[in-house]
Amino acid sequence: MSRCITRLPPRLLMPIFMIFAGMVMTTLQVLAATPVRSIPMQLGDYHFMPDTLTVPSGETVRLELTNTDKVTPHNFTLKAETAGLNVDVDVSAGKTEVVDITPLAPGTYKFYCNKKLLFMKSHRDRGMEGTMIVAPAGSE
Protein backbone atom coordinates (compact mmCIF):
# COMPACT_ATOMS: atom_id res chain seq x y z
CA MET A 1 0.00 0.00 0.00
CA SER A 2 1.30 3.44 -0.83
CA ARG A 3 0.59 6.60 1.13
CA CYS A 4 -0.94 9.48 -0.79
CA ILE A 5 -0.64 11.97 2.05
CA THR A 6 2.47 14.07 2.10
CA ARG A 7 3.71 15.14 5.48
CA LEU A 8 4.17 18.89 5.87
CA PRO A 9 7.38 20.16 7.37
CA PRO A 10 6.80 21.37 10.97
CA ARG A 11 7.94 24.91 10.08
CA LEU A 12 4.88 25.24 7.78
CA LEU A 13 2.29 24.00 10.26
CA MET A 14 2.24 27.15 12.42
CA PRO A 15 1.77 29.62 9.50
CA ILE A 16 -1.00 27.44 8.03
CA PHE A 17 -2.70 27.22 11.42
CA MET A 18 -2.45 31.02 11.90
CA ILE A 19 -4.00 31.68 8.48
CA PHE A 20 -6.85 29.27 9.20
CA ALA A 21 -7.44 30.75 12.67
CA GLY A 22 -7.48 34.27 11.17
CA MET A 23 -10.12 33.25 8.62
CA VAL A 24 -12.29 31.73 11.34
CA MET A 25 -11.98 34.84 13.54
CA THR A 26 -12.84 37.16 10.62
CA THR A 27 -15.94 35.11 9.83
CA LEU A 28 -17.07 35.18 13.46
CA GLN A 29 -16.53 38.94 13.66
CA VAL A 30 -18.62 39.53 10.53
CA LEU A 31 -21.42 37.34 11.89
CA ALA A 32 -21.34 39.07 15.27
CA ALA A 33 -21.32 42.51 13.65
CA THR A 34 -24.46 41.80 11.61
CA PRO A 35 -27.31 42.87 13.90
CA VAL A 36 -30.71 41.27 13.60
CA ARG A 37 -33.33 43.84 12.67
CA SER A 38 -36.09 44.01 15.29
CA ILE A 39 -39.65 44.95 14.44
CA PRO A 40 -41.97 45.72 17.37
CA MET A 41 -45.58 44.74 16.71
CA GLN A 42 -48.69 45.28 18.79
CA LEU A 43 -51.52 42.77 18.76
CA GLY A 44 -54.76 43.98 20.26
CA ASP A 45 -58.36 45.00 19.75
CA TYR A 46 -58.53 42.75 16.66
CA HIS A 47 -55.67 44.40 14.76
CA PHE A 48 -51.92 44.30 14.21
CA MET A 49 -49.86 47.46 14.36
CA PRO A 50 -48.14 47.82 11.99
CA ASP A 51 -50.32 45.74 9.70
CA THR A 52 -47.85 45.84 6.81
CA LEU A 53 -44.23 44.73 7.09
CA THR A 54 -41.53 44.95 4.43
CA VAL A 55 -38.53 42.69 4.99
CA PRO A 56 -35.65 41.50 2.78
CA SER A 57 -35.47 37.88 1.66
CA GLY A 58 -32.69 35.80 3.13
CA GLU A 59 -32.23 38.08 6.16
CA THR A 60 -33.25 37.17 9.70
CA VAL A 61 -35.77 39.54 11.24
CA ARG A 62 -36.86 39.52 14.90
CA LEU A 63 -40.56 40.14 15.54
CA GLU A 64 -41.34 41.45 19.03
CA LEU A 65 -45.02 40.62 19.42
CA THR A 66 -46.79 42.44 22.29
CA ASN A 67 -50.41 41.71 23.14
CA THR A 68 -51.85 45.03 24.38
CA ASP A 69 -55.18 43.51 25.45
CA LYS A 70 -55.75 42.90 29.16
CA VAL A 71 -57.80 39.70 28.79
CA THR A 72 -57.94 38.48 25.18
CA PRO A 73 -55.19 36.11 23.97
CA HIS A 74 -53.94 36.57 20.42
CA ASN A 75 -51.70 34.78 17.99
CA PHE A 76 -49.34 35.51 15.08
CA THR A 77 -49.72 32.99 12.27
CA LEU A 78 -47.79 33.15 9.00
CA LYS A 79 -47.91 30.10 6.74
CA ALA A 80 -45.94 30.52 3.52
CA GLU A 81 -44.17 27.32 2.54
CA THR A 82 -42.71 28.88 -0.62
CA ALA A 83 -40.89 31.43 1.57
CA GLY A 84 -39.86 28.88 4.19
CA LEU A 85 -42.19 30.45 6.78
CA ASN A 86 -44.25 28.37 9.18
CA VAL A 87 -44.90 30.62 12.18
CA ASP A 88 -47.59 30.06 14.80
CA VAL A 89 -46.95 31.96 18.05
CA ASP A 90 -49.46 32.43 20.87
CA VAL A 91 -49.22 35.72 22.79
CA SER A 92 -51.09 35.83 26.09
CA ALA A 93 -52.85 39.03 27.18
CA GLY A 94 -50.37 41.63 28.38
CA LYS A 95 -47.35 39.54 27.34
CA THR A 96 -44.59 39.79 24.73
CA GLU A 97 -43.20 36.95 22.63
CA VAL A 98 -40.17 37.16 20.36
CA VAL A 99 -39.75 35.13 17.17
CA ASP A 100 -36.96 35.21 14.59
CA ILE A 101 -37.92 34.58 10.97
CA THR A 102 -35.89 34.31 7.78
CA PRO A 103 -38.08 34.60 4.68
CA LEU A 104 -36.42 32.80 1.78
CA ALA A 105 -38.44 33.94 -1.24
CA PRO A 106 -39.69 37.37 -2.34
CA GLY A 107 -43.45 37.77 -2.44
CA THR A 108 -46.48 39.04 -0.55
CA TYR A 109 -47.77 36.92 2.32
CA LYS A 110 -50.68 37.25 4.76
CA PHE A 111 -50.29 36.93 8.52
CA TYR A 112 -53.23 36.73 10.91
CA CYS A 113 -54.54 35.80 14.35
CA ASN A 114 -56.07 32.33 14.37
CA LYS A 115 -57.99 32.69 17.67
CA LYS A 116 -61.76 32.13 17.73
CA LEU A 117 -64.38 31.84 20.46
CA LEU A 118 -67.25 29.40 20.10
CA PHE A 119 -70.20 30.91 18.19
CA MET A 120 -68.19 34.08 17.42
CA LYS A 121 -66.33 35.33 14.36
CA SER A 122 -62.65 34.47 14.33
CA HIS A 123 -60.17 37.24 15.10
CA ARG A 124 -59.10 37.08 11.44
CA ASP A 125 -62.71 37.49 10.28
CA ARG A 126 -62.92 40.55 12.55
CA GLY A 127 -60.01 42.12 10.65
CA MET A 128 -56.97 40.85 12.53
CA GLU A 129 -54.66 40.22 9.61
CA GLY A 130 -51.81 41.93 7.87
CA THR A 131 -49.37 41.69 4.98
CA MET A 132 -45.69 40.84 4.89
CA ILE A 133 -43.91 41.99 1.75
CA VAL A 134 -40.67 40.10 1.25
CA ALA A 135 -38.43 42.13 -1.04
CA PRO A 136 -35.58 40.64 -3.08
CA ALA A 137 -32.30 40.68 -1.14
CA GLY A 138 -30.51 44.01 -1.37
CA SER A 139 -33.52 45.95 -2.69
CA GLU A 140 -34.88 47.31 0.58
C-alpha positions in Angstrom: 0.0 0.0 0.0 1.3 3.4 -0.8 0.6 6.6 1.1 -0.9 9.5 -0.8 -0.6 12.0 2.0 2.5 14.1 2.1 3.7 15.1 5.5 4.2 18.9 5.9 7.4 20.2 7.4 6.8 21.4 11.0 7.9 24.9 10.1 4.9 25.2 7.8 2.3 24.0 10.3 2.2 27.2 12.4 1.8 29.6 9.5 -1.0 27.4 8.0 -2.7 27.2 11.4 -2.4 31.0 11.9 -4.0 31.7 8.5 -6.9 29.3 9.2 -7.4 30.8 12.7 -7.5 34.3 11.2 -10.1 33.3 8.6 -12.3 31.7 11.3 -12.0 34.8 13.5 -12.8 37.2 10.6 -15.9 35.1 9.8 -17.1 35.2 13.5 -16.5 38.9 13.7 -18.6 39.5 10.5 -21.4 37.3 11.9 -21.3 39.1 15.3 -21.3 42.5 13.6 -24.5 41.8 11.6 -27.3 42.9 13.9 -30.7 41.3 13.6 -33.3 43.8 12.7 -36.1 44.0 15.3 -39.7 45.0 14.4 -42.0 45.7 17.4 -45.6 44.7 16.7 -48.7 45.3 18.8 -51.5 42.8 18.8 -54.8 44.0 20.3 -58.4 45.0 19.7 -58.5 42.7 16.7 -55.7 44.4 14.8 -51.9 44.3 14.2 -49.9 47.5 14.4 -48.1 47.8 12.0 -50.3 45.7 9.7 -47.8 45.8 6.8 -44.2 44.7 7.1 -41.5 44.9 4.4 -38.5 42.7 5.0 -35.7 41.5 2.8 -35.5 37.9 1.7 -32.7 35.8 3.1 -32.2 38.1 6.2 -33.3 37.2 9.7 -35.8 39.5 11.2 -36.9 39.5 14.9 -40.6 40.1 15.5 -41.3 41.5 19.0 -45.0 40.6 19.4 -46.8 42.4 22.3 -50.4 41.7 23.1 -51.9 45.0 24.4 -55.2 43.5 25.4 -55.7 42.9 29.2 -57.8 39.7 28.8 -57.9 38.5 25.2 -55.2 36.1 24.0 -53.9 36.6 20.4 -51.7 34.8 18.0 -49.3 35.5 15.1 -49.7 33.0 12.3 -47.8 33.2 9.0 -47.9 30.1 6.7 -45.9 30.5 3.5 -44.2 27.3 2.5 -42.7 28.9 -0.6 -40.9 31.4 1.6 -39.9 28.9 4.2 -42.2 30.4 6.8 -44.2 28.4 9.2 -44.9 30.6 12.2 -47.6 30.1 14.8 -46.9 32.0 18.1 -49.5 32.4 20.9 -49.2 35.7 22.8 -51.1 35.8 26.1 -52.8 39.0 27.2 -50.4 41.6 28.4 -47.3 39.5 27.3 -44.6 39.8 24.7 -43.2 36.9 22.6 -40.2 37.2 20.4 -39.8 35.1 17.2 -37.0 35.2 14.6 -37.9 34.6 11.0 -35.9 34.3 7.8 -38.1 34.6 4.7 -36.4 32.8 1.8 -38.4 33.9 -1.2 -39.7 37.4 -2.3 -43.5 37.8 -2.4 -46.5 39.0 -0.6 -47.8 36.9 2.3 -50.7 37.3 4.8 -50.3 36.9 8.5 -53.2 36.7 10.9 -54.5 35.8 14.4 -56.1 32.3 14.4 -58.0 32.7 17.7 -61.8 32.1 17.7 -64.4 31.8 20.5 -67.3 29.4 20.1 -70.2 30.9 18.2 -68.2 34.1 17.4 -66.3 35.3 14.4 -62.6 34.5 14.3 -60.2 37.2 15.1 -59.1 37.1 11.4 -62.7 37.5 10.3 -62.9 40.6 12.5 -60.0 42.1 10.7 -57.0 40.8 12.5 -54.7 40.2 9.6 -51.8 41.9 7.9 -49.4 41.7 5.0 -45.7 40.8 4.9 -43.9 42.0 1.8 -40.7 40.1 1.2 -38.4 42.1 -1.0 -35.6 40.6 -3.1 -32.3 40.7 -1.1 -30.5 44.0 -1.4 -33.5 45.9 -2.7 -34.9 47.3 0.6 
